[in-house]
Amino acid sequence: MEHPQPFISTDEEGRLFLEPKMKNFLENIDHPLVVVAVAGIYRTGKSYLLNRLMGKQDGFPLGSTVRSKTKGIWAWVTKHPRYPDRVLLLLDTEGLADPEKANVDHDIWIFSLAILLSSIFVYNSKGVIDSDALEKLQMTSELTEHLRIKSGGNEDGEDFHRVFPDFIWAVRDFFLKCEIDAVEVSPNEYMEWHLKLKKGKRPEIMKANSIRSSIRSFFDTRDCFLFPFPVEQGLLRDLDKVPFSKMDKNFINVGNTFVDHILNNKATKNIFGKAMTGRMYALMIESYLKAIRDGVIPSVENAVDYMAEAENKKAKELAVEAYRNELKDLKCPVPNNTLLERDSKAKKIAVNIYLDRSLFDKNEEGSISLGLDLNEIFNNMVNENSLLSMKKSKEAFVKLHEPIQSKIKQGYFLKPGGYTLYEKDMTQVVSQYKEFTDLGDEAGAMLNEMMMDKEVERKQILDADKQLGI
């Protein structure tokens, strides 16, 4: 993908939907995804961070006015620059707290989706980490009202850790010394100090503590990057046009460390321990968006069930197709032992394909269903093989018997010793019939049946021979 594309957009009625073009694109990605989402207050330069990850200055649009450029969620997909077995997906979310928005719930849904859809979540803010910055993260304390891990709720911290992404706080235009009580600290220590619960019962303290507690309980892995001003104030609005050589060296260094930190992280987007491919990811998004459109709280568990149902159905189809392909070159009729050997080999291939692609097969329902389907196909093939064996055996016998039938019509055997001649010809027919090796397992039974059918014919010739010999 050369340029970022609209990913999740809003229709005329304000409902979120997955762009069809991006859905089709994702469905063709079979590699695991590393997903980086950036969210933050509008006009704080989120897109710039993503452009650094892209290695470009003009990938995601950077607005130079007070109006936000990004609407909904935009995406850029590429091969991971450091892990060729992975695909990198960058998500640029619509700025939060944009006064032009009419839907008050829009921000929380965008924020929630950015967290649910990412393996690394970057929150971008400006200035310093203080009570005001924490208040802008109020939505973290409201997440449990807008998303569920389990379909019935009642989640604990461990449930969120299993699903939520790594958290990175990118503080832009940081102008203070990175100190706590006059002691220099690392950016991570600076962030963690501000995330410690503060003493006090005043409403503003309790509100900030609720946000601190949410961040600490939801995000098990947390990091912080403090970016100084990149350029002088007058050039900020055209940051995408300022070459790196003209930017503050400390800003460039922090940016390089930020990029290395994210691109060196090969952890993929996982759901309950399962690495997600593009195909699975598209199914999960559809489930979340449908729930939001239906006025239902999105549930990870429900999304997994939806995704598993679709994936397991497709896995079963592919497994059955592989099974059929393994058997299609059999030229029936063949001995049943040959069928059993090929069936065993084909089933192993089919089961491996199913297990490789299937997801969370509850009570092995999908595996059992696949087994029943494969057995049905095999039983049908055994029956067809048997019928073909009988048909081919009969045709072979009839063809060998045609000369005898012709002699009978000509009255060849109506003479003394005719029965002996008939028996000699029939013995030759049986001998030639038994030389066939491609008649299948019904050849013996069909020979007996055909010989029984010729019993009347044999007796008639025998009786005639006795009469002629008197």
N, C-alpha and C positions, 0 to 999 in steps of 0.2 A: 504494500500500500504506500503510494508516494506521498500522499497528503492526508491529514486528519479528515475524518468524515463524521457527519452527524450520526450518533449512536442511539441514544434514547431521546426522543423528541416529544413534544406536546401537540395534540391535535386541536382542532378548533374549539372543542368543548373542554379543553384543559386536561385531557386524559393522557397519561404517559404511554408511549408505545415504542417498541423496538423497530428501528428502521429496517425495512425488508432487505435492502442491499447489504447491510451489516449482518443481518441474520444469515443470509445465504453465504456470506464470506466466512462467518464463524463455523457454519456447518461443514465446511470443507477443511477445517483445521483438525488434524488428528494428533497433534503434539500437545503436551501439557502447556498450560498458560501461566506466565508470571504476569500478574495484573497490578499495575500501579495507578492509584487514583489520587488526584489532588483536589482538595476542597478548601474553602475558606470564604471570608467575607469578600463581596464583589469589589473589583478594582484594587486587589492587593498583589497582582502579578503572579497568579497561579500558573498561567500558561507559560510564563518564562521558565519555570522549573522543569516543566515537561519538555520544552524545547531543548533545554540542556541535556535531558535524558535522550532526546532524539539525535543529539549532536548537531542541532541546527539552531539558527536564530529566528527563523520565520516559519516554523511548522504550525503550531497552534496560534491563532490570531491574538495579538496583544493590542488592546484598545488604547488609544491615546486621549480618550475623552472620559468624562465621568460616567458614560453609559457602558454597561457590561457587554463584552463581545460574545462570550460563550453563553448559549441558551441550551437548556437541557444538559445532556452529556455528549461530548465529542470523543472520538476514539482514533487512535493510530495503532496499527498492527504491523509488526515486523519480526523477522527472525531475531532471536535474542543475540546481541552482539558478543556475548561471552560464553553462552551455553547453546550450542547448535541443536541440541535435542529439545529445546524449548522455544516457545513463541512469546514475545514481549507485547503486551497490550497496555497502552497508556490511556487513561481516562481523564479528561478535563471536564470538571463539573461546573455548572452554572453558579455564579457567585451568590453567596448567601446574603440575605438582608437587603436585596435590591429593592428600593422603594417603588420601582415600576411594576412589581408583581402584584397581581390582584388576589391570587390564591394563597392564603396564609399557610396552608399545609404543604405547599409546593417545596419549600426549603427543606422541611424535615424528611420528605420523601426522597429528594435528591441526595441529601446527606446520608440517609439510611441506606439507599441503594449503593452509594459510593463505598460504604463500609462492607455491605453484604457481598459486593462484586469484586472486591480487591484482595490481593494477598499482601500488599503494602499500601497503607493509607497515609497520605501526607496532608497534614492540616497546615495551611499557610496563613500566617498573620503578620501584622506589622508592629514594629516598635519594641515592646518588651512583653514579658509574661507577668501580668499583674491581675488584679481583680477584674479589671475591665476586659482584658483578654480572655480570662476564664468565663466571664459572663457571655461572651460571644460564642462560647462552646456549650451554652445552655442545652443545646439539643442532645448532647451526650447523656444528660440525665433524663431525657425524654425517650430514649431509644426503646426502652422496654414497653412503651405505650404504642410503638409503631412497628415493632418487629418481634418475632418469636423464634426461638431455636426449636423448641418442641411444639407440636401442634396444640397441646393443651396448656402451654405455658409452664410455670413452676421451674424456671431455669435457675441454675446457680452459676457462680463465676467460672467454674471449670467448663460448663456448657458453652459459654461465650468464648473462652480461650480456644476451644476446639474449632471454632468457626471464624472468629474475628481476625482481622489482619494485624500485621505489625503496625505500630503507630509511630509516625515521625512528625514532630512539630518543627516546622520550618519558620523561623522568626526572621522576617525581612526588616531591613533598615534598623538593625539593632545598634543603638548608639551609646549604651552604657558599658562600663567594664564588667566582665563576667566574674563577679565577685559575690560572695555571701559573707556578711560581717567582716568586710575588708580582706577576705581571704580569696585568692583566685581559685576558681573551680572550673571544671569542664562544662560544656554545654549541657550534657546529660545531668550532671549534678545540679546545675542551675534549674533545669526543668523539674527534676524530682523534688527539689526543695520547695518549689512553688506548688507542687502537687500534694505536699504533706498537709494533712488536716490541721486547721488552725483552731485554737481555743476561742470560745466565745459563743454566746447565744443570740447575738444580734441577727436579725433576718438576713442581712447581706452576707454575714460570715457563714451562716448555715446554708445559704443558697450556694455560695462558692464551694463550701465543703461537699455539697451534694455533687457538684460537677467534678471536683477532685476525686471523690470516691468512685464516680462512674468511670472516669478515665483509667484509674488504677485497677478497677475490677474487670473492666471490659477488655483492656489491652495488656496482655502479659508481657509483650516485648515493646519497649518504648525507647526512642532516641530523639535527640534534639540537635538542630543545626541553627547557628546564629549567623545570619548574613549581615554584614555591614552595608552601608549605602554603596551601591555599585558605581555611581557617577555623581557628578554635581547635580544639584536639584534641577537645573534647567534642562538636563538631558534625560531625565527619568521618563518623560512621556514618550520618547522615541528610543527606548532601551533596545528594542529589537533591531535598530539600525546602527547601534554603537558597536564597533568592533571590539573583541575581547581585549585587544592591545590597549584600548583607551579606558578600560574599566579598572577599578580599584583592585590591586593585587590580592588583598585579603578576601575581597568578594569572590574573585576567581578561584582562590585556593579553597574557600569553603564550598563553592560550587563543585569543584573537582572532587572534593571529599564526599559531598552529597551524592554525586553521580556514581562514584566508585562504591559507596556503601550500598546503594540500591542495585546496581548492576552486578555486584559480587554476590548478592543474595539470590541463590538459585531456587529458593523455596517457591513451589508452585501454588496456584489457587487450589486449595483442597476442601473437600466436603467430607467430614467424618473419616479422614485419612485417605481419601481417594483423590488422586490428582485429576484435575478437570481438563478435558480437551475442549476445543472450540465448540464442538457439537453439543457436548454436555452443558457447556456454559450458556449457549443460546437457549436450551430447554429451561435451565434454571431461571434465566432472566424472564422468559415468557411466563413462568409460574408466578414470580414476584409481581410482575406488572398486571397480570390478570387479577391477582388478589387485591391490589391497590385499586384497580378500576371497579372491582365488585364491592368495594368498601369493606374488605376483609383485611385483617392484619397479616402481612406476609409471614409465612413460617418456613424456616429452613427445612424442617422435617417434611412438611408438605411438598416443598419444592423438590426434595430428594426423592420422595415417593413418585412425583410426577415425572421427574427425570429418569428414575429407575424403570418405571413402567415403559416409557418410550424407548429407552436404551435396551432394555431386556427384550422387548418385542423385536427391535432391529437385530439384536444379537442372535436371537432365535432364528430369524429369517436368514441371516448370513450363515449360521451353523447348518441349517437345513439345506441351503443352497450348496454349501461345501460338501455335505454328505452326498447329495445327489450327483455332484460333479465327480466325486470319487468313484461312483458306481456306473456312471453313464457310458463308459467305454466297454462295459461287459456285454458280450454278444451272446445273449441267451438263446437257447437253453445252455446252462452250465451245471456241473455237479453242485449239489447243495453245499458240500464242504467248501467249494470255491466261493459261493455266496457268503457263507459264514465268515470265512477269512477276510473277504473284502469288506463285509459289514463291520467287523471288529476294527479294522484299520480306519474305515470312514468315520465310525462313531468317535474314535479317539480324536481325530482331526476336528470333527464338529464340536465336541465337548470343549476342546481347548479353545476354539474360536469363541464359543459362548462364554466360557469363564474369563477369557481375556477382555471381553467387551462388556459383559453384564455388570450391573451395579446392585449391591445390597439386595441380593435375591432372598427375600424373606421366606424362611422355612423351606428354602430350595424349591419354591413353587415353579420357578422358571425352568430349573434343571429337570424337575420331574416332568413338566409339560413337554420339554424338548425330548426327553427319553421316550415318552409315549408317542410323540409324533414320529420319531425315527423308527420305533418299533412298528408303527403302522405302515410306514413306507416300506420297511423291510418285509413285513408279512405280505403286503401287496405284491412285492417283487417276487417273493417265494411262490405265491399263487400264480403269478404271471409266468414265472419260469417253469412251473409245473405244467401249465396249460400249453406253453410253447413246446415243451418236451414231448407232451402227448401228441400235439399237432404234427411236429416234425417227424416223430417216430412213425406215426400213421402214414404220413406222406411217403416216407422212405420205404415202408413195407409195401404200400400200394404200388409204388413204382417198380419195385423188385418183382412183384407178383404179376405185373402187366403181361409179360410173355406167357405165363401159365394161363392167365385169363383168356388171352388170344387163342391159345391151343385148345382150351375148353370150347370156345365158340366154334372153332374149326372141326371139333369132334376128334381131335388128335388122340385123346385117351380112350376113345370108344373102340377098343380092339383088345384081343387077348394080351395080357401083360401090361395093359394101359395103366393100371394102378401102380405098378412098380415104377413105371416111367414118371408118373405124377409124384410119387414119394421121393424119387431122386431129385426132381426139380424143386420140390418144397424144401428138401434138406439143403439144397444149394442156396435157396432164398434165405433161409434162416442163417446159414453160415455167412452169407454176404451181409446180412442185416447186422449181425454181431460184430462185424468189422468196423462199423461206424463208431466214431468216438465223440461225436458232437450232438448226440440225441438227448443227453441229459439223463437224470435219474429215473425217469418214467419209461425208459426204453424197454426194460425187462418186463414190466407190467403190461405195456402196450403190445409187446410181442405175444405174450400169453393170451391177451384179449383178441388179437387179430387171428391167432391160430384157432381160438375157440370159434370165431366167426367163420372160419373156413372148414369147420367140422362137418357141416351139412354137405358142403362141396366134396369133401374127402369121402364121406360115406356113399354119396351118389356114384362117384367114380369107382369105389370099391365094389358096390353092389352090381354095377354094370359089368365090371371085370369078371365077377363071379358068374354072371349070366352068360357072358360070351365064352367062358371057359367050360361050360357044361357040354 
